[in-house]
Amino acid sequence: MSETGIATANFALMRDGSGNILVIGQLANQASSLSRKRAGDGVSDVLTRDAIGQFPDQNVAESLRRLPGVNVLNDQGEGRFVSVRGLDPTLNATSINGVRLPSPESDIRAVALDVVSSDIIESVTIKKSLTPDMDGDTIGASIEIETTSAFDRQKDLLVASVGGSYNELSEELTPDLSADFSARLSDNFGISGGISFYNRKFETDNIEADDWEDDDGLVYAEEVQYRDYDVERERISATLGLDFRAGDSTELYLKGIWSQFDDQEFRRRLTFDLGDAGVSGSSTNPLYEDDEAITVERDIKDRFERQRIRSVVLGGESDWGDWFADYSLSYAKSTEFENGSVDPTQFEREYEAEGLQVGFDYSNPRTPIYSIIDPIGDFIDPSAYELNDVELTALSDSEDEETAAQLDIGRRFQMDNGEFTVQAGFKGRFREKSFDGEIQFYENDNYTMADALGVGPTYRIVDLTPLPGLTEATDFFFANFGDFELQEIDSQFDSAVSDFSVEEDILAGYLMGRWETSDLTVIAGVRYENTSNTLSGNDVLLVEEGGTLPGGATATEDTVIVAPTSIDRDYDHWLPSINIRYEAQPDLILRLAGYRSIVRPGPFQQAPRITVEEADDGEREGEFGNPDLRPTEAWNIDAAAEYYMTDNGAIFASVFYKSVEDFIVEQNFDDGGVFRGVAFDEATVFTNGDEGDIFGVELGFSQALSGMLDGFVVQANYTYTDASGTITTVASEGPRNIPLPATSEHTANFSLGYDKGPFDIRLSGTYRDGYLDELSDEAELDRYVDDHFQLDLSAKFRATDNLQLYYEWVNINDAKYFAFNRQGGRENLLQYEEYNWTMKFGARYTF
């Protein structure tokens, strides 16, 4: 100790992750994360909570952005789906407390982690290489979330947080509350848990365009939409855990999590339907005239949707010296429920040779500005817009539940120079995912938009007035329900097209050997997984009056034919793997991993759904599920070097290669074809690609600085991913090379922090390169999403030993969303969104 009473000490990270590091804030988080990364058997990254017990982000997905190779896909400006190494989020697997999370949404397998609050999470591990005792269904990474355990803490803990958030566009202040605790009630029994409530009101300004044409160099869209979103999201998450030591050899636990995510979305929209218009001018300034017809639509979407995720697991681990065992029984269920939403109420005015001219200025291709010449003056007259229809979601019920049982047992053998362990296990997973929808369409010839006006839009790009109010159209519909006429054919058709049920039973077993010395660990073995499916859906055919019915007769009226279909499937996989960890010197860890893995098709993708609309002129438009979809398979190789510095820092680098077969894509076809024996003129189809190769490099650096820069903490990482494949289309075109969907070439994260005394400040940036989002039958019509860079700031001030004040500034640079195609050799708008920033602030108190 110096004469001034200041002590300085360097410390080495604990190799097994079980030691106590007596620092707090960013230093504690970094030290704990690096310690667990170092001790891991395979290639992995870890995110842990700081000593106060809370991430600074809105949800788990946003928290994970700080890890190497991790980025997120946003929805309405909030992180939802996690991407690892730039790959499609559907290639990941997610679990909480060892329980695989099912997805609440009907049409995807990936879990949107905005449903789970970060407040209740103890740690998240991103495992990028697999061992035989892990589920084999991941190619990107296995995301393993753990909640608090009372045995993980030295003393009882109770933390409460009170705060709020403010969105610049909505100008609304909303609450943010949380509390978590852990307590040992005796030496052998502990309880822990937490609860979090978060409410956020925000706005989004959106523009979308579709049906792009290239007419001898004149590039134009046949539909342009201006969308004004007003959204309120409310999240409640809770967790409870019980831990019990049953003697010296056995620990038992019971852990549950419950999360509810409510989404009230109002979307007001002005749509120009220009498919029958005459077009002139230039690609920068196209001019549309109502020679035949221009339809202007104004509508309001009033939708309330509730998602829930719940899981419970009862398990334990026993260690009898040479023998040991792990065992668990779990249940998880996710739901997405909606009933009574009016989505949308649509009014329209159709112009036919009345002199209407609509022009667009694409000087900024992301935000085209419209101009109107309307000699009649109806464009801004709400009474001129008559009801097209009301679409009522009477029921939208998506359920995904899984029951699982697992038993692992092993035997240790002590050798002269190390320890050899033989381990075997069995796991059964029994899953059922279904969707049941009931959609009803109503008409009323005496209803105009003048009956549904309210507070005007808050759109900032162009003038959208007049538009319906937020709730006025819904209120009018239910108050005058007897005046509306049900459209039975459209209702019957839309209610049948999306219904499906998929049962997925997975029986797995493995045999694994582990050799461990003071500096070398080798884990090798093989896993077997058998998958059994029962796939159910509907074949739905809508034939308009005058069209041809099956058998050759002519339809005398619009006709819907629904035929339920059920198909059984069964397939299996052998999944070998090896992981090598070598401690070349005390501060240098080398890793090498090779393994085979799979990702099964999503239930919605493989459900045997056939939806065909046949017009009276014989044109057929379809959407197909594909029960013949094969799982995506990959052989994976990872190699990594990690250098750990004694003063809370590390440098790491890794390379990875994945040889992928049968990756799954969604394709749009506009030039006709045949699928599953059904001819179409336009269709959307899920299909397998041929094969692809993924090569990448990850680089990372983290360091707590010293000397003149004492208190500063630097973290940075970069991932390069080269992913390409070939696809053969169902429209009988030849194979073509494509980048793998939802895969970014460059991803990067950085964080510059200051953590000293009472101050804890961090500026973070995250970057994700553009990617292919949706495939079409022509390369220039493929949908791409532009790159995304976002800055966030987090600041904390420790006012007392128990009280901490915090402030967060999310999306400082107003990062926007832009999707486009490349028809005509330029970037053509498909979707643009802007959200601006959100600020959060409050106080946390540790009792």
MITORRO-708214 format. One record per residue (C-alpha): residue in three letters; x, y, z negated. Coordinates in steps of 0.05 Angstrom, whole numbers, plus 5000, padded with zeros to 4 digits. Each point is the difference from the previous one (the first is absolute). Last residue first. Layout:
kollo|xx|yy|zz
ala|X|Y|Z;
...
This chain:
kollo|xx|yy|zz
phe|4369|4921|5004;
thr|5027|5019|5068;
tyr|4965|5060|5031;
arg|4996|5014|5074;
ala|4981|5068|5028;
gly|4971|5026|5065;
phe|5012|5021|5071;
lys|4985|4976|5070;
met|5004|5040|5065;
thr|4974|4978|5068;
trp|5026|5024|5067;
asn|4972|5009|5071;
tyr|4954|4947|5030;
glu|5009|5001|5076;
glu|4976|4948|5048;
tyr|5009|4985|5074;
gln|4973|4941|5039;
leu|5003|4976|5073;
leu|5037|5060|5030;
asn|5038|4988|5064;
glu|5076|4998|4998;
arg|5026|5007|5071;
gly|5019|4955|5059;
gly|4930|4999|5031;
gln|4974|4955|4946;
arg|5046|4998|4940;
asn|4952|4986|4942;
phe|4994|5038|4935;
ala|4994|4998|4925;
phe|5018|5060|4955;
tyr|4997|5005|4924;
lys|5024|5063|4964;
ala|5053|5017|4948;
asp|4981|5063|4962;
asn|5072|5015|4978;
ile|4986|4995|4926;
asn|4964|4934|5007;
val|4989|4990|4926;
trp|5021|5051|4947;
glu|5004|4970|4931;
tyr|5003|5033|4931;
tyr|5011|4967|4932;
leu|5000|5019|4927;
gln|5029|4952|4948;
leu|4982|4995|4927;
asn|5028|4950|4951;
asp|5072|5021|4988;
thr|4978|5071|5014;
ala|4991|5045|5062;
arg|5029|4948|5047;
phe|4992|5033|5068;
lys|4984|4960|5062;
ala|5004|5019|5074;
ser|4981|4960|5061;
leu|5006|5026|5072;
asp|4978|4967|5064;
leu|5024|5007|5072;
gln|4970|4961|5058;
phe|5026|4978|5068;
his|4956|4960|5048;
asp|5015|4976|5071;
asp|4945|4998|5052;
val|4950|4943|5005;
tyr|4995|4964|5067;
arg|4940|4973|5037;
asp|5013|4962|5064;
leu|4968|5032|5062;
glu|5066|5009|5037;
ala|5015|4927|4991;
glu|4937|4977|5035;
asp|4958|4943|4971;
ser|4998|5036|4934;
leu|5038|4989|4934;
glu|4988|5037|4935;
asp|5045|5032|4949;
leu|5069|5002|5033;
tyr|5046|5039|4953;
gly|5028|5068|4983;
asp|5056|5004|4949;
arg|4988|5003|4926;
tyr|5032|5052|4955;
thr|4995|5012|4925;
gly|5025|5059|4959;
ser|5006|5008|4926;
leu|5017|5060|4956;
arg|5007|4980|4927;
ile|5001|5039|4935;
asp|5008|4974|4929;
phe|5015|5056|4950;
pro|5002|4994|4924;
gly|5074|4986|4997;
lys|5025|4975|5066;
asp|4968|4966|5059;
tyr|5008|5035|5067;
gly|4977|4963|5062;
leu|5014|4995|5074;
ser|4960|4945|5033;
phe|5007|4971|5069;
asn|4961|4952|5043;
ala|5010|4975|5070;
thr|4965|4959|5054;
his|5023|4993|5072;
glu|4976|4951|5053;
ser|4928|4997|4975;
thr|4957|4938|5007;
ala|4924|5006|5002;
pro|4996|4955|5061;
leu|5064|4965|5024;
pro|5033|5041|5055;
ile|4976|4975|5067;
asn|5027|4959|5058;
arg|4951|4977|5053;
pro|4972|4933|5020;
gly|4963|4997|5066;
glu|4928|5022|5007;
ser|4946|4947|4993;
ala|4951|5045|4963;
val|5013|4958|4938;
thr|5067|5036|4993;
thr|5068|4968|4993;
ile|5040|5035|4946;
thr|5075|5006|4990;
gly|5038|5023|4939;
ser|5041|5056|4970;
ala|5024|5021|4932;
asp|5063|5041|4988;
thr|4997|5023|4928;
tyr|5047|5052|4970;
thr|4991|5013|4926;
tyr|5027|5059|4960;
asn|5008|5012|4926;
ala|5013|5058|4954;
gln|5001|5012|4925;
val|5036|5056|4964;
val|4996|5017|4926;
phe|5025|5066|4972;
gly|5010|5006|4925;
asp|5075|5013|5002;
leu|5018|5036|5064;
met|5061|5036|4970;
gly|5024|4933|4974;
ser|4952|4943|5012;
leu|4952|4974|5054;
ala|4948|4945|4991;
gln|5006|4962|5065;
ser|4957|4962|5050;
phe|5019|4979|5070;
gly|4967|4957|5052;
leu|5009|4971|5069;
glu|4955|4950|5034;
val|5014|4972|5069;
gly|4951|4966|5047;
phe|4986|4949|5053;
ile|4930|4975|5017;
asp|4990|4954|5060;
gly|4934|4983|5032;
glu|4962|4943|5029;
asp|4937|4988|5041;
gly|4944|5045|4973;
asn|4939|4969|4970;
thr|4931|5028|5012;
phe|4946|5044|4970;
val|4955|5027|5055;
thr|4964|5065|5015;
ala|4961|4999|5064;
glu|4980|5034|5065;
asp|4974|4967|5064;
phe|4986|4934|4967;
ala|4995|4925|5016;
val|4990|4950|4944;
gly|5035|4932|5003;
arg|5040|5013|4937;
phe|5026|5063|5033;
val|4991|5021|5073;
gly|5025|5065|5031;
gly|4982|5072|5016;
asp|5039|5063|5014;
asp|4990|5039|4936;
phe|5033|4954|4950;
asn|5017|5020|4928;
gln|5048|4955|4963;
glu|5007|4985|4926;
val|5067|4966|4987;
ile|5023|4939|4961;
phe|5072|4975|4998;
asp|5004|4930|5030;
glu|5075|4989|4989;
val|5050|5042|4961;
ser|5075|4994|4996;
lys|5019|5044|4941;
tyr|5069|5031|4988;
phe|5023|5039|4940;
val|5060|5043|4981;
ser|5015|5027|4932;
ala|5037|5057|4967;
phe|5005|5023|4928;
ile|5032|5055|4960;
ala|4985|5005|4926;
gly|4995|5048|4942;
asn|4992|5006|4925;
asp|5070|5019|4978;
thr|5031|4930|5006;
met|4994|4997|5075;
tyr|4966|4941|5033;
tyr|5019|4977|5070;
glu|4947|4959|5036;
ala|5012|4961|5064;
ala|4943|4968|5038;
ala|4986|4946|5052;
asp|4930|4980|5021;
ile|4978|4948|5052;
asn|4927|4985|5017;
trp|4966|4948|5044;
ala|4930|5025|5014;
glu|4930|4975|5012;
thr|4937|5039|5015;
pro|4941|4954|4988;
arg|4963|4976|5062;
leu|4936|5032|5024;
asp|4952|4947|5029;
pro|4941|5027|4960;
asn|5005|5066|5039;
gly|4951|5055|4984;
phe|4974|5035|5062;
glu|4970|5067|5018;
gly|4964|5009|5066;
glu|4974|5047|5053;
arg|4965|4970|5061;
glu|4977|5038|5062;
gly|4941|4965|5032;
asp|4964|5062|5026;
asp|4948|4993|4945;
ala|5055|5002|4948;
glu|5028|4939|4965;
glu|5025|5010|4929;
val|5044|4943|4976;
thr|5022|4982|4929;
ile|5035|4934|4988;
arg|5023|4985|4929;
pro|5035|4936|4982;
ala|5036|5028|4938;
gln|5075|5003|5016;
gln|5011|5075|4996;
phe|4951|5011|4944;
pro|5035|4947|4957;
gly|5069|5030|5014;
pro|5047|4953|5035;
arg|5051|4964|4956;
val|5069|5029|4988;
ile|5057|4950|5001;
ser|5069|4989|4971;
arg|5066|4965|5014;
tyr|5061|5015|4959;
gly|5072|5023|5000;
ala|5033|5041|4946;
leu|5070|5028|4987;
arg|5020|5045|4943;
leu|5064|5034|4977;
ile|5005|5034|4932;
leu|5058|5047|4983;
asp|5010|5032|4932;
pro|5028|4942|4961;
gln|5036|4971|5060;
ala|4977|4955|5057;
glu|4935|4986|4963;
tyr|4969|4953|5050;
arg|4925|4991|5010;
ile|4977|4948|5051;
asn|4927|4989|5020;
ile|4977|4941|5042;
ser|4932|4985|5031;
pro|4959|4946|5033;
leu|4927|5011|5018;
trp|4963|4939|5027;
his|4933|5022|5029;
asp|4929|4971|5005;
tyr|4937|5006|5041;
asp|4925|4989|4993;
arg|4942|5033|5035;
asp|4924|4994|4995;
ile|4953|5042|5044;
ser|4931|5029|4987;
thr|4956|5040|5047;
pro|4934|5035|4988;
ala|4962|5018|5064;
val|4968|5069|5007;
ile|4962|5022|5063;
val|4978|5073|5004;
thr|4952|5022|5056;
asp|4984|5067|5031;
glu|4938|4989|5041;
thr|4979|4961|5062;
ala|5068|4965|5001;
thr|5012|4965|5066;
ala|5007|4925|4999;
gly|5067|4967|5018;
gly|5008|4947|4946;
pro|5030|5049|4951;
leu|4964|5066|5011;
thr|5015|5047|5058;
gly|4990|5075|4991;
gly|4937|5038|5019;
glu|4986|5021|4929;
glu|5065|5000|4962;
val|5033|4935|4978;
leu|5031|4999|4931;
leu|5039|4936|4986;
val|5025|4980|4930;
asp|5041|4938|4986;
asn|5003|5001|4925;
gly|5053|4980|4949;
ser|5026|4943|4958;
leu|5071|4974|4990;
thr|5015|4941|4955;
asn|5074|4998|4989;
ser|5051|4951|4971;
thr|5072|5021|4990;
asn|5055|4952|4978;
glu|5064|5030|4971;
tyr|5066|4963|4989;
arg|5059|5034|4967;
val|5073|4981|5007;
gly|5062|5009|4958;
ala|5060|5042|4985;
ile|5023|5047|4946;
val|5075|5014|4994;
thr|5029|5043|4944;
leu|5073|5017|4995;
asp|5041|5042|4951;
ser|4993|4968|4931;
thr|4972|4936|5030;
glu|4930|4984|5025;
trp|4974|4945|5045;
arg|4924|5000|5011;
gly|4961|4945|5036;
met|4930|5006|5026;
leu|4943|4954|5018;
tyr|4934|5030|5023;
gly|4925|4989|5003;
ala|4943|5038|5031;
leu|4926|4991|5011;
ile|4965|5059|5034;
asp|4925|5004|5008;
glu|4973|5056|5044;
glu|4925|5009|5008;
val|4978|5052|5049;
ser|4931|5032|5004;
phe|4975|5048|5053;
asp|4950|5056|5013;
ser|5027|5055|5046;
val|4954|4993|5060;
ala|4935|4981|4966;
ser|4975|5065|4969;
asp|5021|5040|5061;
phe|4956|4958|5046;
gln|4939|4996|4956;
ser|5001|5074|4987;
asp|5008|5017|5074;
ile|4942|4955|5018;
glu|4954|5022|4942;
gln|5003|5075|5008;
leu|4963|5019|4936;
glu|4954|5060|5008;
phe|5006|5060|4953;
asp|4941|5041|4974;
gly|4991|4953|4939;
phe|5070|5018|4976;
asn|4984|5073|4990;
ala|5035|5012|4933;
phe|5051|4946|5016;
phe|5020|5031|5067;
phe|4996|5072|4976;
asp|5046|4987|4941;
thr|5051|4965|5045;
ala|4999|5057|5049;
glu|5007|5052|4945;
thr|5059|4966|4965;
leu|5062|5033|5030;
gly|4964|5051|5043;
pro|4989|4989|5074;
leu|5046|5037|5049;
pro|4994|5067|5035;
thr|5054|5020|5001;
leu|5065|4965|5018;
asp|5046|5060|5009;
val|5070|4977|5014;
ile|5062|4978|4960;
arg|4979|5017|4928;
tyr|4940|4956|4985;
thr|4962|5017|4937;
pro|4932|4983|5030;
gly|4937|5039|4983;
val|4957|4991|4938;
gly|4934|4970|5021;
leu|4961|4985|5063;
ala|4959|4936|5005;
asp|4932|5021|5028;
ala|5033|5045|5053;
met|5036|4938|5023;
thr|4936|4975|5032;
tyr|4948|4948|4979;
asn|4935|4994|5038;
asp|5020|4940|5044;
asn|5019|4958|4940;
glu|5047|4940|5009;
tyr|5028|4948|4953;
phe|5058|4950|5004;
gln|5012|4948|4946;
ile|5065|4964|4984;
glu|5002|4939|4955;
gly|5069|4972|4987;
asp|5027|4938|4966;
phe|5075|4988|4998;
ser|5037|4940|4974;
lys|5066|4978|4971;
glu|5010|4934|4964;
arg|5065|4977|4969;
phe|5025|4937|4965;
arg|5074|5001|4982;
gly|5032|4937|4974;
lys|5072|4999|4975;
phe|5048|4944|4984;
gly|5070|5001|4973;
ala|5069|4972|4999;
gln|5065|5022|4967;
val|5069|4969|4995;
thr|5051|5041|4964;
phe|5076|4994|5003;
glu|5043|5038|4949;
gly|5073|5019|5006;
asn|5073|4979|4996;
asp|4998|4936|4959;
met|4927|4987|5016;
gln|4937|5010|4959;
phe|4938|4972|5032;
arg|4935|5040|4995;
arg|4932|4969|5015;
gly|4940|5036|5031;
ile|4925|5004|5002;
asp|4955|5047|5038;
leu|4924|4997|4997;
gln|4952|5047|5037;
ala|4925|5008|5005;
ala|4964|5051|5044;
thr|4931|5029|5010;
glu|4990|5052|5054;
glu|4946|5050|5016;
asp|4986|5047|5058;
glu|4933|5034|5005;
ser|4975|5052|5050;
asp|4929|5025|4994;
ser|4973|5054|5046;
leu|4925|5006|4989;
ala|4945|5048|5020;
thr|5051|5041|5039;
leu|4952|5048|5033;
glu|5014|5027|5069;
val|4954|5058|5016;
asp|4987|5012|5074;
asn|5004|5049|5057;
leu|4966|5056|4962;
glu|4989|5062|5041;
tyr|5049|5057|5006;
ala|4967|5063|5028;
ser|4975|5020|4930;
pro|5072|5009|4978;
asp|5012|5056|5052;
ile|5076|5009|5010;
phe|5005|4963|5066;
asp|4929|5019|5020;
gly|5019|5067|5029;
ile|4972|4987|5069;
pro|5059|5031|5038;
asp|5049|4955|4962;
ile|5074|5013|5016;
ile|5039|4967|4944;
ser|5072|4998|4977;
tyr|5037|4943|4965;
ile|5067|5002|4965;
pro|5046|4939|5005;
thr|5038|4986|4935;
arg|5053|4946|5010;
pro|5016|5017|5073;
asn|5016|5073|4981;
ser|4992|5035|5067;
tyr|4942|4951|5008;
asp|4947|5054|5011;
phe|4932|4968|5013;
gly|4942|5025|5043;
val|4927|4983|4997;
gln|4952|5026|5052;
leu|4925|4997|4994;
gly|4962|5024|5062;
glu|4936|4961|4991;
ala|5017|4943|5047;
glu|4982|4948|4946;
tyr|5016|5019|4928;
glu|4985|4950|4945;
arg|4992|5027|4929;
glu|5013|4952|4943;
phe|4986|4986|4927;
gln|5032|4942|4962;
thr|4987|4979|4928;
pro|5061|4957|4986;
asp|5014|4958|4960;
val|4944|5008|4951;
ser|5025|4959|4942;
gly|4947|4962|4961;
asn|5043|4940|4984;
glu|5075|4992|4997;
phe|5044|4948|4967;
glu|5073|4982|5006;
thr|5020|4941|4957;
ser|5063|4968|4973;
lys|5002|4937|4957;
ala|5057|4966|4964;
tyr|5003|4937|4958;
ser|5060|4967|4968;
leu|5025|4937|4966;
ser|5073|4999|4981;
tyr|5059|4955|4984;
asp|5075|5006|4990;
ala|5042|4941|4975;
phe|5067|4986|4968;
trp|5044|4939|4986;
asp|5072|5001|4976;
gly|4984|5042|4939;
trp|4926|4994|4988;
asp|4980|5064|5036;
ser|4926|5014|5010;
glu|4966|5053|5042;
gly|4930|5024|4999;
gly|4937|5015|5037;
leu|4931|5029|5002;
val|4989|5050|5057;
val|4945|5050|5013;
ser|4987|5042|5061;
arg|4955|5057|5020;
ile|4999|5045|5060;
arg|4942|5045|5015;
gln|4983|5045|5059;
arg|4940|5046|5002;
glu|4976|5038|5062;
phe|4955|5061|5004;
arg|4987|5026|5071;
asp|4966|5063|5024;
lys|5020|5008|5074;
ile|4973|5062|5033;
asp|4988|5012|5074;
arg|5005|5049|5058;
glu|5000|4973|5070;
val|5010|5038|5065;
thr|4983|4960|5063;
ile|5025|5023|5068;
ala|4963|4976|5062;
glu|4999|4997|5076;
asp|5030|5066|5023;
asp|5009|5017|4927;
glu|5068|5033|5009;
tyr|5066|4982|4966;
leu|5063|5043|5004;
pro|5069|4972|4985;
asn|5053|5049|4975;
thr|5066|4964|4986;
ser|4984|4943|5048;
ser|4978|5050|5051;
gly|4934|5028|5027;
ser|4943|4956|5022;
val|4953|4948|4971;
gly|4928|4984|5017;
ala|4965|4971|4940;
asp|4972|4929|4992;
gly|5050|4976|4948;
leu|5002|5067|4963;
asp|4970|4982|4932;
phe|5021|5060|4958;
thr|4995|4984|4926;
leu|4993|5047|4941;
arg|5007|4963|4934;
arg|4984|5005|4927;
arg|5031|4947|4956;
phe|4980|4993|4928;
glu|5037|4945|4962;
gln|4987|4976|4930;
asp|5053|4948|4984;
asp|4998|4962|4935;
phe|5059|4957|4979;
gln|4991|4951|4942;
ser|5057|4961|4968;
trp|4999|4943|4950;
ile|5061|4963|4976;
gly|5006|4939|4955;
lys|5055|4965|4964;
leu|4999|4939|4953;
tyr|5068|4976|4977;
leu|5033|4940|4968;
glu|5072|4992|4976;
thr|5027|4932|4983;
ser|5064|4971|4970;
asp|5008|5031|4931;
gly|4927|4994|4980;
ala|4939|5024|5037;
arg|5023|5070|5015;
phe|4939|5039|5021;
asp|4991|5058|5049;
leu|4934|5035|5015;
gly|4993|5049|5057;
leu|4949|5052|5020;
thr|4998|5043|5063;
ala|4956|5057|5023;
ser|4992|5041|5063;
ile|4949|5053|5017;
arg|5008|5037|5066;
glu|4956|5056|5027;
arg|5005|5027|5070;
glu|4961|5060|5026;
val|5004|5017|5073;
asp|4978|5058|5044;
tyr|5020|4984|5072;
asp|4989|5046|5061;
arg|5007|4964|5066;
tyr|5008|5031|5069;
gln|4989|4948|5054;
val|5020|4998|5073;
glu|4975|4949|5051;
glu|5015|4990|5074;
ala|5073|5020|4990;
tyr|5041|5033|5055;
val|5062|4989|5043;
leu|4998|5033|5068;
gly|5059|4968|5036;
asp|4960|4964|5054;
asp|4942|4986|4951;
asp|5033|4974|4936;
glu|4946|4982|4950;
trp|4998|4999|4924;
asp|4941|4965|4967;
asp|5011|5030|4931;
ala|5013|5063|4960;
glu|5003|5013|4925;
ile|5008|5063|4959;
asn|5002|5001|4924;
asp|5000|5051|4943;
thr|5003|4964|4933;
glu|4973|5022|4933;
phe|5014|4982|4928;
lys|4968|4981|4935;
arg|5039|4953|4954;
asn|4978|4965|4937;
tyr|5046|4955|4959;
phe|4985|4957|4940;
ser|5051|4953|4970;
ile|4996|4946|4947;
gly|5055|4960|4966;
gly|5017|4935|4968;
ser|5042|4962|4950;
ile|4989|4949|4945;
gly|5051|4959|4962;
phe|5003|4936|4960;
asn|5059|4960|4973;
asp|5036|5048|4954;
ser|4933|5031|4982;
leu|4953|5053|5027;
arg|5053|5021|5050;
ala|4972|5062|5034;
ser|4998|5028|5070;
phe|4964|5061|5025;
asp|4978|5039|5061;
ala|4959|5062|5011;
ser|4978|5039|5062;
leu|4962|5061|5023;
asp|5000|5041|5065;
pro|4946|5052|5010;
thr|4981|5041|5062;
leu|5013|5072|5022;
glu|4970|5016|5068;
glu|5027|5050|5052;
ser|4980|4949|5053;
leu|5058|5019|5047;
glu|5053|5013|4946;
asn|4984|4937|4960;
tyr|5005|5007|4924;
ser|5014|4944|4950;
gly|4988|4993|4926;
gly|5032|4977|4936;
val|4994|4962|4935;
ser|5047|4944|4983;
ala|5001|4953|4940;
val|5057|4954|4979;
leu|4996|4948|4944;
leu|5059|4954|4987;
asp|5018|4948|4948;
lys|5073|4983|4993;
gln|5056|4963|5036;
arg|4961|4991|5064;
asp|4996|4943|5050;
phe|4964|4955|4950;
ala|4938|5044|5004;
ser|4995|4987|5075;
thr|4984|5055|5049;
thr|4976|4986|5071;
glu|5040|4967|5054;
ile|4996|5011|5076;
glu|5033|4953|5049;
ile|5005|5023|5072;
ser|5025|4942|5043;
ala|5034|5027|5061;
gly|4996|5008|5076;
ile|4992|4929|5024;
thr|4952|4974|4946;
asp|4959|4937|4992;
gly|5048|4952|4967;
asp|4974|5005|4930;
met|5061|4998|4954;
asp|5031|4938|4967;
pro|5041|4986|5063;
thr|5038|5066|4996;
leu|4983|5060|5044;
ser|5040|5061|5022;
lys|4975|5072|5000;
lys|4972|5000|4929;
ile|4973|5069|4983;
thr|4991|5002|4924;
val|4951|5047|4967;
ser|5003|5017|4926;
glu|4958|5019|4940;
ile|4936|5021|5036;
ile|4939|5031|4967;
asp|5012|5072|5021;
ser|5015|4982|5072;
ser|4925|4995|5014;
val|4977|4942|5044;
val|4952|5012|5058;
asp|5052|5041|5037;
leu|5036|4934|5009;
ala|4962|4982|5064;
val|5007|4925|5003;
ala|5018|4969|5067;
arg|4952|4947|5027;
ile|4958|5047|5042;
asp|4929|5004|5028;
ser|4955|4994|4939;
glu|5035|5047|4951;
pro|5006|4977|4928;
ser|5065|4963|5013;
pro|5020|4941|4956;
leu|5055|5010|4950;
arg|5045|4939|4986;
val|5005|4990|4925;
gly|5072|4999|4973;
asn|4988|5057|4952;
ile|4974|5041|5059;
ser|5014|4973|5069;
thr|5011|5028|5070;
ala|5023|4966|5064;
asn|5030|5039|5058;
leu|4995|4988|5076;
thr|4933|5037|5002;
pro|5039|5063|4982;
asp|5032|5001|5070;
leu|5075|5006|4995;
gly|5043|5062|4989;
arg|5046|4963|4952;
val|4941|4992|4952;
ser|4934|5036|5015;
val|4951|5011|4943;
phe|4928|5017|5016;
arg|4962|5057|4966;
gly|5038|5066|4990;
glu|4954|5060|4999;
gly|4995|5052|5056;
gln|4931|4978|5023;
asp|5028|4929|5007;
asn|5075|4994|4998;
leu|5046|4943|5021;
val|5055|4989|4949;
asn|5076|4993|5000;
val|5049|4951|4970;
gly|5069|4985|5028;
pro|5034|5018|4935;
leu|4952|5018|4944;
arg|4972|5070|4989;
arg|4938|4988|5041;
leu|4977|4948|4949;
ser|4967|5053|4956;
glu|4955|5022|5058;
ala|4972|4930|5008;
val|4989|4992|4925;
asn|4955|5061|4995;
gln|5001|5076|4992;
asp|5074|5006|4984;
pro|5040|5024|4940;
phe|5006|4929|4971;
gln|4982|4993|4927;
gly|5027|4968|4936;
ile|5037|5054|4962;
ala|5062|4955|5000;
asp|5003|4999|5076;
arg|4961|4949|5040;
thr|5035|4949|5042;
leu|5012|4992|5075;
val|5039|4940|5024;
asp|5034|4980|5064;
ser|5013|4931|5028;
val|5047|4954|5039;
gly|5002|4936|4960;
asp|5016|4973|4931;
gly|4989|5066|4964;
ala|5049|5023|4946;
arg|5026|5059|5039;
lys|4931|5024|5020;
arg|4978|4995|4927;
ser|5058|5043|4977;
leu|4990|5049|5057;
ser|4928|5011|4981;
ser|5015|5008|4925;
ala|5056|5050|5013;
gln|4960|5040|5050;
asn|4938|5004|4956;
ala|5040|5017|4938;
leu|5039|5054|5036;
gln|4937|5028|5031;
gly|4966|5009|4933;
ile|5031|4971|4937;
val|5066|4973|4975;
leu|5014|4946|4948;
ile|5012|4941|5046;
asn|4977|4937|4965;
gly|5020|4934|5030;
ser|4957|4950|5036;
gly|5017|5014|5073;
asp|5045|4940|5004;
arg|5062|5037|5022;
met|4993|5060|4955;
leu|5026|5063|5034;
ala|5067|5025|4976;
phe|5004|5061|4956;
asn|5038|5065|5002;
ala|5002|5041|4936;
thr|5005|5074|4982;
ala|4992|5027|4930;
ile|4990|5073|4983;
gly|5013|5024|4929;
thr|5039|5062|5018;
glu|5063|4971|4968;
ser|4998|4941|5048;
met|4974|4931|4983;
